[in-house]
Amino acid sequence: MLRLHRQSNIGTHLFCQVNVCVPVIVNHSSFIIHHSSLILLCTALATALPQARAQQYPTKPVRVIVPSAAAGGADIVARAVMQKLSESWGQQFVVDNRPGIIGAETAARAAPDGYTIMFTTSALAVRDSVYTRLPYNTARDFSPVTQVVAQSNVLVTHPSLPVKSVKELVAYANAKPGELNYGSGGNGTSNHLAAELFCILAGIKVVHVPYKGVPQAITDLMAGRLHFLTGSPVSTLPQVKEGRLRLLAVTTPKRSLSMPDVPTIAESVPGYEFTGWMGMFVPATTPREVIVRIHREVARIVQLPDVKQRFAVDAAEAVGSMPEEFAVFLKAETARWTRVVKEAGIRLD
């Protein structure tokens, strides 16, 4: 075992700080470690230990907070990705649906150890623009991991509404100002602002009906209590195929590769654009090594042929961006929606 000369008091202190035992084979009864060499050794060990712990991650089940209702678009995509992570690492990634602000707050206050992940949507950027006070600070309390997908949302109506295109919907709404309504997953949610932006640019006056989640809004739309809404393909297209909803357009500036025959809203309402996204965050100060490990595996998973095929059905494209890239993207998204919210005069507190 390593022996320290009595004169190496400082070296003894530094070495004990690392809290490991390192066997060393020597040919002398005593061994003097120069301070500079010992510092290098300690630095190497201090770097290696977190990396070694990250390679062992996860050693227990991981909680995945989804600030959206069960059966919604984010929930369905999150469960698909988490199932793959569970298969890859042999630990359960358990989805915990906590819709709205309470979900993000819960994630922000969780221990920064990698065992709490937040899988959220563009609603995270939207909330920063519509609330002056939140129980968390996005930039301070979260570390971006990766943008999982970019998604084209869709504009759908009830089949009884006598319109079959965006132009017809705009004309019908103009003929009945204030008589039509649209639903959303709640005030200040991304699909609320996506629809609000459509109304502003189209110059129509309609009534917004907020719900506690998009699934409830879709249920009322199918029942005829709403006239239209914008939502994710994963939560609306099954009803479209069954004839319970009518698909009018996609929200992205270009037509979706998975729905090339469906027009964009921008083809009838110039300047309109809404691209949904879903991504993963962890509490701030989560070890960098853990963030990198999660990102690498998720980036691999989203490129798997069966996963990409699943995304395509929902008009979503795999992204898997680096943590730094996702941070820059989030900042730009927040700034963009802040401008929209200011123009629309939306405040929630």
C-alpha positions in Angstrom: 0.0 0.0 0.0 1.0 3.6 -0.5 3.1 5.1 2.3 3.5 8.8 2.9 6.6 10.3 4.3 6.1 12.2 7.5 7.1 15.4 5.8 4.2 15.1 3.4 1.5 16.4 5.7 -0.1 18.5 3.0 0.0 15.5 0.7 -1.7 13.4 3.3 -4.5 15.9 3.7 -5.1 16.2 0.0 -5.0 12.5 -0.6 -7.5 11.7 2.2 -9.9 14.3 0.6 -10.4 11.9 -2.3 -11.7 9.2 0.0 -10.3 6.2 -1.9 -7.6 3.7 -1.4 -5.1 3.2 -4.2 -2.7 0.3 -4.0 0.8 1.2 -5.2 3.7 -1.3 -5.7 7.0 0.1 -4.7 10.5 -1.3 -4.0 11.3 0.9 -1.1 10.2 1.0 2.6 9.2 4.6 2.3 7.9 6.6 -0.6 7.8 10.4 -0.9 5.1 12.0 -3.1 5.8 15.4 -4.4 3.0 17.8 -3.8 2.6 18.6 -7.5 2.3 14.9 -8.4 -0.2 14.3 -5.6 -2.3 17.2 -6.8 -2.4 15.7 -10.3 -3.3 12.3 -8.9 -6.2 13.9 -6.8 -7.4 15.8 -9.8 -7.5 12.7 -12.0 -9.4 10.8 -9.4 -11.8 13.6 -8.8 -12.5 13.7 -12.5 -12.8 9.9 -12.9 -15.1 9.3 -10.0 -18.1 11.2 -11.3 -17.6 9.7 -14.7 -17.6 6.2 -13.1 -20.8 7.0 -11.2 -22.4 8.2 -14.4 -21.6 5.0 -16.2 -23.4 3.1 -13.5 -26.5 5.4 -13.8 -29.3 4.5 -13.4 -29.2 2.1 -10.4 -32.8 2.6 -9.4 -36.2 3.6 -11.0 -36.3 7.1 -12.6 -39.3 9.4 -12.2 -40.4 11.1 -15.4 -42.6 14.1 -14.8 -44.9 15.0 -17.7 -46.6 18.4 -17.1 -49.5 17.3 -19.4 -52.6 15.1 -19.0 -52.5 11.4 -19.6 -53.2 10.3 -23.1 -52.1 13.6 -24.5 -49.4 14.0 -27.2 -46.5 14.6 -24.8 -47.6 11.7 -22.6 -47.8 9.3 -25.5 -44.4 10.3 -26.9 -42.8 10.3 -23.5 -44.0 6.8 -22.7 -42.6 5.5 -26.1 -39.2 7.0 -25.4 -39.2 5.9 -21.7 -40.0 2.3 -22.6 -36.9 2.2 -24.8 -34.8 3.7 -22.0 -36.1 1.1 -19.6 -35.2 -1.6 -22.0 -31.7 -0.1 -22.6 -30.7 0.3 -19.0 -32.8 -2.3 -17.2 -34.4 0.3 -14.9 -38.0 1.5 -14.9 -38.6 5.1 -16.2 -41.9 5.8 -14.5 -44.1 8.5 -16.1 -45.9 10.8 -13.6 -48.5 13.0 -15.1 -48.7 16.4 -13.3 -50.4 18.8 -15.7 -49.4 22.5 -15.9 -47.3 24.6 -13.6 -47.5 22.1 -10.7 -45.6 19.5 -12.8 -42.8 21.9 -13.7 -42.6 23.1 -10.1 -42.3 19.6 -8.8 -39.5 18.8 -11.2 -37.7 22.0 -10.4 -37.7 21.1 -6.7 -36.6 17.5 -7.1 -33.1 16.3 -6.1 -30.6 17.1 -8.9 -29.3 13.5 -9.1 -30.7 12.3 -12.5 -33.6 10.4 -10.9 -36.1 13.0 -11.8 -36.6 14.0 -15.4 -39.1 16.4 -16.9 -40.5 15.6 -20.4 -42.3 18.7 -21.5 -43.5 20.6 -24.5 -43.3 24.2 -25.9 -45.6 25.1 -23.1 -42.5 25.6 -20.9 -41.4 28.5 -23.1 -45.0 29.9 -23.4 -45.4 30.0 -19.6 -42.4 32.3 -19.2 -44.2 34.8 -21.5 -47.7 34.7 -20.0 -46.9 34.7 -16.3 -45.0 37.5 -14.5 -44.5 35.2 -11.5 -43.9 31.5 -11.5 -42.9 29.2 -8.6 -39.8 28.3 -10.6 -37.4 30.0 -12.9 -36.8 28.1 -16.1 -33.3 29.4 -16.8 -32.2 29.0 -13.2 -34.0 25.8 -12.1 -33.6 23.5 -15.1 -30.8 22.1 -17.2 -31.8 21.2 -20.8 -31.0 17.6 -21.8 -32.3 17.3 -25.4 -35.0 18.3 -27.8 -36.6 15.0 -28.6 -38.9 15.9 -31.5 -40.2 18.8 -33.6 -43.8 18.4 -34.5 -46.4 19.8 -36.8 -49.7 20.3 -34.9 -53.0 20.3 -36.7 -56.2 22.4 -37.0 -59.3 20.2 -36.6 -63.0 21.0 -36.5 -66.2 19.1 -35.6 -67.6 17.4 -38.8 -70.9 19.2 -38.4 -69.2 22.6 -39.0 -69.9 23.5 -42.6 -66.3 24.2 -43.5 -63.7 22.0 -45.3 -60.8 24.4 -45.5 -59.1 27.1 -43.6 -60.4 29.8 -45.9 -64.0 28.5 -45.4 -63.4 28.5 -41.6 -62.2 32.1 -41.6 -65.2 33.1 -43.8 -67.6 31.3 -41.6 -66.2 32.8 -38.4 -66.3 36.3 -40.0 -70.0 35.8 -40.8 -70.7 34.8 -37.2 -68.4 37.0 -35.1 -68.2 35.8 -31.5 -70.4 32.8 -32.1 -67.7 30.2 -32.7 -65.4 28.8 -30.0 -62.2 26.9 -29.8 -60.8 24.7 -27.0 -57.3 24.4 -25.5 -55.5 22.5 -22.8 -55.7 25.6 -20.6 -55.0 29.3 -20.4 -51.4 30.0 -21.6 -50.8 26.6 -23.0 -49.0 26.2 -26.3 -52.1 25.1 -28.2 -54.0 28.1 -26.7 -51.4 30.5 -28.2 -51.2 28.5 -31.4 -55.0 29.0 -31.9 -54.8 32.6 -30.7 -52.1 33.4 -33.2 -54.3 32.0 -35.9 -57.3 34.1 -34.8 -55.1 37.3 -34.7 -53.6 36.8 -38.2 -56.9 35.7 -39.7 -58.7 38.6 -38.1 -61.6 36.5 -36.6 -63.4 36.9 -33.3 -64.0 33.6 -31.5 -64.4 32.5 -27.9 -61.6 30.6 -26.1 -62.7 27.7 -23.9 -59.8 26.5 -21.6 -59.7 22.9 -20.2 -57.5 21.2 -17.7 -56.0 19.2 -20.6 -56.1 18.7 -24.3 -57.9 15.3 -24.1 -60.9 16.9 -22.3 -61.0 19.6 -25.0 -60.9 16.9 -27.8 -63.7 15.0 -26.0 -65.9 18.1 -26.1 -65.0 18.9 -29.7 -66.1 15.4 -30.7 -69.3 15.9 -28.8 -70.0 19.1 -30.8 -69.6 21.5 -27.8 -66.6 23.1 -29.5 -66.1 24.2 -33.1 -62.3 23.8 -33.5 -58.9 23.5 -31.9 -55.2 23.0 -32.6 -53.7 19.9 -31.2 -51.0 17.3 -31.7 -51.5 14.7 -34.4 -51.0 11.9 -31.9 -54.1 12.9 -29.9 -56.3 14.0 -32.9 -55.5 11.9 -36.0 -57.1 8.7 -34.6 -60.4 10.6 -34.3 -59.9 12.1 -37.7 -59.5 8.6 -39.2 -62.7 7.5 -37.4 -64.6 10.4 -38.9 -65.2 12.0 -35.5 -63.1 15.1 -36.3 -62.2 16.9 -39.6 -58.6 17.8 -40.4 -58.2 21.2 -42.1 -54.5 22.0 -42.0 -51.1 21.6 -40.3 -49.5 24.5 -38.3 -45.9 24.3 -39.6 -44.8 26.7 -42.4 -44.2 23.8 -44.7 -46.3 20.7 -45.4 -45.6 17.7 -43.2 -43.7 14.9 -44.8 -46.1 12.4 -43.2 -49.2 14.4 -44.5 -48.1 15.9 -47.8 -51.7 16.3 -49.0 -52.7 18.4 -46.0 -52.3 22.1 -46.6 -50.7 24.5 -44.1 -52.6 27.2 -42.3 -50.0 29.7 -43.8 -51.3 28.9 -47.3 -54.5 30.7 -46.4 -53.3 32.9 -43.5 -49.9 34.3 -44.6 -47.3 34.5 -41.8 -48.8 31.8 -39.6 -46.3 29.4 -38.1 -46.4 27.1 -35.0 -44.0 24.2 -34.7 -44.5 22.1 -31.6 -41.6 20.5 -29.8 -41.0 18.1 -26.9 -37.9 17.8 -24.9 -36.2 16.6 -21.7 -34.9 18.6 -18.7 -33.4 17.8 -15.4 -33.2 19.9 -12.2 -30.3 22.4 -12.3 -26.9 21.2 -11.0 -27.7 17.6 -12.0 -24.2 16.2 -12.7 -23.0 17.0 -16.2 -21.9 13.4 -16.7 -25.5 12.2 -16.1 -27.0 14.7 -18.5 -24.5 13.6 -21.2 -25.4 10.0 -20.6 -29.1 10.6 -20.9 -28.7 12.7 -24.0 -26.6 10.2 -25.8 -29.0 7.3 -25.2 -32.1 9.4 -26.1 -30.3 10.7 -29.2 -29.7 7.1 -30.2 -33.2 5.9 -29.4 -35.0 8.6 -31.5 -33.0 7.5 -34.5 -34.1 3.9 -34.3 -36.2 2.9 -37.4 -39.2 1.8 -35.4 -39.2 5.0 -33.2 -38.8 7.3 -36.2 -41.7 5.4 -37.9 -43.8 6.0 -34.8 -42.9 9.7 -34.8 -43.8 10.0 -38.4 -47.3 8.7 -37.8 -47.7 11.7 -35.4 -46.2 14.2 -37.9 -43.1 14.5 -35.7 -39.5 14.4 -36.6 -36.7 13.1 -34.4 -34.2 15.7 -33.2 -31.9 14.6 -30.3 -30.1 17.9 -30.1 -27.1 18.5 -27.7 -27.9 20.1 -24.3 -26.2 23.3 -25.4 -28.2 23.5 -28.7 -31.4 22.9 -26.8 -30.6 25.7 -24.4 -30.1 28.2 -27.3 -33.3 26.9 -28.9 -35.3 27.4 -25.7 -34.1 30.9 -25.3 -35.2 31.8 -28.9 -38.6 30.1 -28.4 -39.3 32.1 -25.2 -38.4 35.4 -26.9 -40.7 34.6 -29.9 -43.7 33.7 -27.7 -43.1 36.8 -25.5 -43.7 38.9 -28.6 -46.9 37.0 -29.5 -48.3 37.3 -26.0 -47.5 41.0 -25.9 -49.3 41.6 -29.2 -52.3 39.5 -28.1 -52.4 41.2 -24.7 -52.5 37.9 -22.8 -51.7 37.9 -19.1 -52.5 35.2 -16.6 -51.5 36.9 -13.3 
